[in-house]
Amino acid sequence: MTTPADLPDPRRRVVMLLQAFSAAAQRYAEAAGAQRGLHRSDLHALLAVMQATMAGRATSPGELARAVGLTPSATTTVIDRLVASGHAEREPDPLDRRRTIVRPTESARTDGREMFRPLGDAMSVVVDDLDDAELEVVTRFLHRAIQATTEAAEAAQG
């Protein structure tokens, strides 16, 4: 297995820059969430619920637990906090009333925009500096990096 240390310098630098970017993005999300009383696990769960909702999928607590890698009891605690903060609602699944689904509230969408607008604006400046060919390369790279990261996370979870 190739490790970052085994890569030639330019490729090693890319991997190290990705690690630094990931850490900086996590610090931003934690700081922005902390200003609103949200824990890191709350932000991860809320993002998963919002992404599923945008994709037209309902999210059960069990699906949420798998998506964010939490135990069922930890997921219940996170959902309780999100409901208490007004960022999520529990409701019966309209297709199966025995099942509960978690939905983001309008407050979650508003807070999310407010939390991440400064970062989005800053990243837009970076993206605006790229020409179409560079955007194509960066887009392809990021899709592959996300897939590799997702696969590594799944492997780490067992």
Secondary structure as UniProt FT lines:
FT   HELIX           4..6
FT   HELIX           9..34
FT   TURN            35..37
FT   HELIX           40..54
FT   TURN            55..56
FT   HELIX           61..68
FT   HELIX           72..84
FT   TURN            85..86
FT   STRAND          88..93
FT   TURN            94..95
FT   STRAND          96..104
FT   HELIX           106..128
FT   HELIX           132..157
//
